[in-house]
Amino acid sequence: MPRYLNLLNRSGTLKSLICNLLLSPDGTLFQEPRTVLEMELTETAVYFSLIEALAQKKAMEWGDLVNESAVDSGSASKYMSVLHDLGIVDRVAPAFAPRGRSRRHRYRVTDQLTRFWFRFVFPYQEALSSDLDSETHYARNVAPYLPEFVSATFEDVCRAWVSRAYQHTTDSVESWWGKALNTVRAAGSRTTEEIDIVGSHQRTATVVGEVKWTNSPMPKSVLVDLRTFKIPALEQAGIDVGCAEIILISRSGFSRDLQAEASATGVRLVDLDEIVSQADHK
């Protein structure tokens, strides 16, 4: 990890660093994840199929992973166990799920270099090694998807920040997903809900919030959606939400109407500068 950070800490734009280090056949990291994994694993084709499928999404349920990777379910379990032991992938459950007994687990790639490589490098390596220009590939196949890719990592950073900020009232901070409100599901408009940040103490939600990594200010509709659909769905699942503080975290600030509503109703708004400044002092 220190080696990777030193490489990425060189002068230059994000685009030039990615193109020169990761997307160029002569780049230092062009083959790095492949080399590291081949030192640790046999039957790498199966492992690579699982990791490549996972790298396309923030997280995947088991059935989706098996379908996308085309790996037999019985075999996949064994291979995923090895990847978990190596710290490459993780299995996560929604907030308040019973430890070790939840059937709602999702799987994700936790090593971020591996996740980036299998998303943006591995599927194109043959083309990059022959005729595909690295800058052309970056412009067409990387840059448009970077915000969505980074958003998953930003959510992790924000959950860690909330864990520190609310440590006196909160035991753990995780995401939550579950069934939508029964009335909404009956109408057929929404079947599931997901909340980026849920702080918990026993069966009580201490803090509930959303995270947005976008180029535009967070709109008021995010708060309306959280209050109208998501928090009631969490309550429907048997969680006490009566005293939960609402927190919204945005890369690009907040719209004026959201700021006004938050000020009037006690919603906490946190921008990127506050997250980064506290991370620097950790």
Summary of the structure (lengths in Angstrom):
residues: 282
radius of gyration: 20.5
end to end distance: 18.6
largest distance: 59.4
contacts: 841
relative contact order: 0.09
helix: 54%
strand: 17%
